[in-house]
Amino acid sequence: MPFQNCVARVFKTAAIQRDAPASSGVYGLSNSREWIYIGETGNIQARLLEHLQETNTFLTSRLPTGFSFELCLPADRVARQSRLVDELEPAGNGRPERRGLDGARRRFNSTEEN
């Protein structure tokens, strides 16, 4: 099942501060063509703002324009993230068969808050 509240939100500071809670859950970053990354964190708002500040990463090379999120208990986050990754197949969640824009194999490494 996709995100429970799959409302597309703009991946910009104002929207993150207004719409993303400082709570435990999973989140997804996307653009008009694909899901880019599905993450899990203890603070959705803070983690999205961190991603927004990244430069020269796999994530920024995919030009994220939107985000979604779902609240969940800390004990359930990793399992929910895994289910969403299996279903949505985001480009940056470490599947070795995924390839970057230049055709090279890519693995998105991100340190998540617990």
N, C-alpha and C positions, 0 to 999 in steps of 0.2 A: 504494500500500500504506500503511495507517495506521502509526502508531508501532509499531516492532518489539516493544517491550515495553509494550504498551498496558494497563498496570496502573493503575487509577485510584488516585491518592494524594490525601490531603486537603491542601488548600492552606493549611497552617498552619506556623508556624515549626518546631515539633518534627518534623513529617514531612519538611519540606524539609531540615533539618539531618541527619536520620537517613537519608533515602532518595536525595536528589539529590546527585550527585557534583560536585566542583569540577573538572569536566572539560569539554572542548569537545563541543558537540552542539547539538541542537535540542530545543525544549520546547513544550508546548501547555498553555494554560489553558482551563478549561471550567467550566460549571455543569450542572445537570441537564437543561437545554434545548438547549445549543449549545456549540460550540467558540467561544471568545472570541478567542483570539490564539495564533498560532504564531510563535515567535521562534528566533533562533539566537545563540549566544554562546560565548565562550571559557571561561566558568565558569558552568555551569548553576545550581549552588547559589546563588552570589552574585547572579545575575540574578533568580532567583525570589524571593530575600529582598528585593531592591530593589522588585520588583513588589508584594510584600506590604506594603511601607511607603508605597506611593502613596496619595494622597488626591485626591478630586475629579477623576478622570480618566475617560475612556471605559471603561477596563478596570474600574475600581472600580464604575462605574455598572451593569455587567453582573453583579456579584456572583460572582466566580469562587470555586468551591468545590473544584476539583480540578486536578491537574496530571499530565502525562505527560512523558517525555523519551526521548531516544535519543542515544547517544554517536555522534559521527562526527568525522572528521578536519577540521581547520580549512578545508582546501581544498574540502571537500565540503558544508559547512554551508549555504551560501546556496542551492545547487541542491536540497538535501534539503528545506530550508524551503519553497522554491517548490513542490516536488511536493506536500508536505503541505497547503499553502495551497490549491492547485488541487483536491486531493481532498476536504479536510475543510471548505472554505469558511468559515473563521472570520469572525466578525462584524467584527473589528477590524484586519484586515490590509490596509487601504487600498484596498479595491475601492470605487470611487465609487458603485456601484449599491446598496451596503449602506446601510441607514438605522438610526439610533439609536432609542432607546426613545420619543423624542418625534416620530419621523417625519423628523427633519432628517438630511441627509446627514452621515455621519461618516467621518473618516479617523483611524485610530489612529497616532500618530507616537511612535515609541519609539527611543531611541538604544541600540543593542546594543553590547556589548563585542566586540572582535575578537580 
